[in-house]
C-alpha cells in the first residue's frame, strides 16, 4: 500500500540533498528528504572538507548560511605539507591566503540540518527499490515495507544510488587504489611523532606509488589514510585481515617497510579499527537522456576519486542550482531539470577528468615530484594559470 505522495522527494540527507532542501525551503518549496540512517548521529560523517569559493561556498551563499559556515572554519586547517618516504619536508604552505578554508563535514551537515523545518528529513528510510508507475511518477519502496510516490524524484543517495538505474546503466568501477582509514586521538600528547609529521593541516607523504594522506581535525586528532595500489578485491578478500586490528597493522606496515618511523607510526599507533575503503568512480563524462520526473545530484550523478577535492563541493552546488532552477520554473519541472542537467554534465565531466588525472599525479611513477610540479603550476606567477585541485 502506498502511504503517501510527495511533489518532490529527495533520497539521501548528505550535503547535496540537504543543500537542495534548504534552498527550496528559502523559495517556499518543500521537499521530503529520506535517509537510511536511523538518526542524524547514527554514524560518523567523515573528516575535513575544503570548501571552494566557486562551488561549495557559492552553494552556502544561495542557502543563506554563509555566516554560519564562517563560524565553523578550522583556522589553519588549509596548511599543507608534502614529504617523501624518508620524512624529508619537500614543501610546506601555511595556507593563510587560501580561499578554500577547511570545515568539519559533520559540523557543516549540522548547520544544514538545523536550517530545515522539523520533519523535513525522514530518518530510517532505507530505499530497497524504485520504479516508474503510471503518469510518469516514481514509486519508492522502503525496507520496512512502506512505499511512496513522487512527481519529482531526486537521487542524492551516493555512490551506490538506487535511483541512478532509472536514468543510466553506468556503475562505479574500482579506480585501482585503496585507502585504509585510521585515527590517532589526542595526537600532540599521545602520538607526538605522527602529530609532528602531519602538522597543523594536510599531509601528503608519497613515494613508490603509495603513501599517506592525513589531516589534523579541530579536536587535535589525526585522520589518516594509507593509500595503496591494490587489486579490486584486496580490501575484502586480500592478505590483510581487517577484522583483527593488530594483525592488520602488521600486514599494512609491511607495505611501508623502509619508510620513516614518523610515517609508520601513523599505522602502528592508530587508535581503534582500521577500515579499508576501495576508491571507485563513475566513467568520466557520464550523462543520460532526460527521463521525466527524476534526476540525480552529487556522487549519484558523478562519483569520482577525491583527488580534485570536488565531491562535496559539487554535490552542494548541484543541490543549490537544482533548487534555483525549480524555483525559477515553478510551473514547468521538466524545463527546470533540463536546464540543471545541461550545466551539470560538462561541469562534472571536467572535475572527474581532473580527479582521474590527479590520482595518477599522486600515485603514478613520478611521485612525489609530480605532485610538487602540479602545486608549482598553481602559483600566481606560473606560466599557465590554474586553481589548486586538491
C-alpha positions, 0 to 999 in steps of 0.5 A, a space after each residue: 500500500 502506498 502511504 503517501 505522495 510527495 511533489 518532490 522527494 529527495 533520497 539521501 540527507 548528505 550535503 547535496 540533498 540537504 543543500 537542495 532542501 534548504 534552498 527550496 525551503 528559502 523559495 517556499 518549496 518543500 521537499 521530503 528528504 529520506 535517509 537510511 540512517 536511523 538518526 542524524 548521529 547514527 554514524 560518523 560523517 567523515 573528516 575535513 572538507 575544503 570548501 571552494 569559493 566557486 562551488 561549495 561556498 557559492 552553494 552556502 551563499 544561495 542557502 543563506 548560511 554563509 555566516 554560519 559556515 564562517 563560524 565553523 572554519 578550522 583556522 589553519 586547517 588549509 596548511 599543507 605539507 608534502 614529504 617523501 618516504 624518508 620524512 624529508 619536508 619537500 614543501 610546506 604552505 601555511 595556507 593563510 591566503 587560501 580561499 578554500 578554508 577547511 570545515 568539519 563535514 559533520 559540523 557543516 551537515 549540522 548547520 544544514 540540518 538545523 536550517 530545515 523545518 522539523 520533519 523535513 528529513 525522514 530518518 530510517 528510510 532505507 530505499 530497497 527499490 524504485 520504479 516508474 508507475 503510471 503518469 510518469 511518477 516514481 514509486 519508492 519502496 522502503 525496507 520496512 515495507 512502506 512505499 511512496 510516490 513522487 512527481 519529482 524524484 531526486 537521487 542524492 543517495 551516493 555512490 551506490 544510488 538506487 535511483 541512478 538505474 532509472 536514468 543510466 546503466 553506468 556503475 562505479 568501477 574500482 579506480 585501482 587504489 585503496 585507502 585504509 582509514 585510521 585515527 590517532 586521538 589526542 595526537 600532540 600528547 599521545 602520538 607526538 611523532 605522527 602529530 609532528 609529521 602531519 602538522 597543523 593541516 594536510 599531509 601528503 607523504 608519497 613515494 613508490 606509488 603509495 603513501 599517506 594522506 592525513 589531516 589534523 581535525 579541530 579536536 587535535 586528532 589525526 585522520 589518516 589514510 594509507 593509500 595503496 595500489 591494490 587489486 579490486 578485491 584486496 580490501 575484502 578478500 586480500 592478505 590483510 585481515 581487517 577484522 583483527 586490528 593488530 594483525 592488520 597493522 602488521 600486514 599494512 606496515 609491511 607495505 611501508 617497510 623502509 619508510 620513516 618511523 614518523 610515517 609508520 607510526 601513523 599505522 602502528 599507533 592508530 587508535 581503534 579499527 582500521 577500515 579499508 575503503 576501495 576508491 571507485 568512480 563513475 566513467 568520466 563524462 557520464 550523462 543520460 537522456 532526460 527521463 521525466 520526473 527524476 534526476 540525480 545530484 552529487 556522487 549519484 550523478 558523478 562519483 569520482 576519486 577525491 583527488 580534485 577535492 570536488 565531491 562535496 563541493 559539487 554535490 552542494 552546488 548541484 543541490 543549490 542550482 537544482 533548487 534555483 532552477 525549480 524555483 525559477 520554473 515553478 510551473 514547468 519541472 521538466 524545463 527546470 531539470 533540463 536546464 540543471 542537467 545541461 550545466 551539470 554534465 560538462 561541469 562534472 565531466 571536467 572535475 572527474 577528468 581532473 580527479 582521474 588525472 590527479 590520482 595518477 599525479 599522486 600515485 603514478 611513477 613520478 611521485 612525489 615530484 609530480 605532485 610538487 610540479 602540479 602545486 608549482 603550476 598553481 602559483 600566481 606567477 606560473 606560466 599557465 594559470 590554474 586553481 589548486 585541485 586538491 
